[in-house]
Amino acid sequence: MRSAMRVRYTRSVFGIFRRQDPRFRDDGQALHARVRTNRRGEVIRVRLSKTSEMSSVAGGYFVRKVLVGSKTLDQATLEVTMNRGHKVTNAVVEGGDLLPVREWRDED
């Protein structure tokens, strides 16, 4: 029993030092991402507030956000799961793809 607790504690402590997913940027108050829609390729800016949009779940946070492009009205749904340190552990986009931060352009 004690060894199982020690393993869980170790995972949770070291999970805080995990690197951020390269498709997200953390500014301290929110996570930022860009989603390119499958239909017409519009790039949608996404901001996930750490204080108001994330639901607390076992071991971290979850957010589901429906996105609508302002130019083409393309739609995509983003679901993100994070650990307690707000590091992305899983991200799924239906109707689009997440762009790596290195591919972002100012006009996106």
C-alpha positions in Angstrom: 0.0 0.0 0.0 2.7 2.5 0.9 4.7 1.8 -2.3 1.6 2.4 -4.4 1.1 5.8 -2.7 4.7 6.7 -3.2 4.5 5.9 -6.9 1.4 8.1 -7.3 3.0 10.9 -5.4 6.2 10.7 -7.4 4.3 10.8 -10.7 2.2 13.8 -9.6 5.3 15.7 -8.4 7.4 15.1 -11.5 4.4 15.7 -13.8 4.6 19.3 -12.8 8.0 19.6 -14.5 6.8 18.0 -17.7 7.4 20.1 -20.8 4.5 21.9 -22.4 3.0 20.4 -25.6 4.6 22.1 -28.6 1.2 23.0 -30.0 0.4 25.2 -27.0 1.9 28.3 -25.5 1.5 29.2 -21.8 1.5 32.9 -20.8 0.9 32.2 -17.1 -2.8 33.0 -17.1 -4.0 31.0 -20.1 -3.0 28.5 -22.7 -2.9 29.6 -26.4 -3.3 27.5 -29.5 -4.1 27.7 -33.2 -6.5 25.3 -34.9 -6.6 25.0 -38.7 -10.1 23.8 -39.9 -10.4 20.9 -42.2 -13.1 22.4 -44.3 -11.5 25.6 -45.7 -8.2 25.8 -43.8 -9.1 28.9 -41.7 -6.8 29.3 -38.7 -8.6 30.0 -35.5 -6.9 31.5 -32.4 -7.8 29.8 -29.2 -7.3 31.1 -25.6 -8.0 28.7 -22.7 -8.2 30.7 -19.4 -6.7 28.8 -16.4 -9.2 30.4 -14.0 -12.6 30.3 -15.8 -12.7 27.7 -18.6 -11.1 24.6 -17.1 -13.1 22.0 -15.2 -11.4 20.2 -12.4 -11.1 16.4 -12.9 -9.1 13.6 -11.2 -5.4 14.5 -11.6 -5.9 17.8 -13.4 -8.2 19.8 -15.6 -10.4 19.4 -18.7 -11.8 21.9 -21.2 -14.0 21.4 -24.3 -14.4 24.4 -26.6 -16.4 24.7 -29.8 -14.6 26.9 -32.3 -16.2 28.9 -35.1 -14.0 30.7 -37.7 -14.8 34.4 -38.1 -14.2 34.5 -41.8 -15.6 31.2 -43.1 -17.8 30.1 -40.2 -15.9 26.7 -40.2 -16.4 24.8 -37.0 -14.0 22.6 -34.9 -14.2 21.2 -31.4 -11.1 21.2 -29.2 -10.8 18.9 -26.1 -7.8 19.4 -23.8 -6.8 17.4 -20.7 -4.1 18.8 -18.5 -2.3 17.8 -15.3 -2.3 20.0 -12.1 0.6 22.0 -13.5 -1.5 23.0 -16.6 0.7 20.9 -18.9 -1.3 19.4 -21.7 -1.5 15.6 -21.5 -4.0 15.0 -24.3 -5.5 17.3 -27.0 -8.0 16.2 -29.6 -9.5 18.4 -32.4 -12.6 17.3 -34.3 -12.9 19.1 -37.6 -9.3 20.5 -37.6 -5.7 20.2 -36.6 -3.6 21.9 -33.9 -0.7 23.9 -35.3 2.7 23.8 -33.6 3.7 27.1 -32.1 6.7 27.4 -34.4 4.3 27.5 -37.4 2.2 30.4 -36.0 2.2 33.7 -37.9 1.2 37.0 -36.4 -1.7 37.3 -38.8 -3.1 33.8 -37.7 
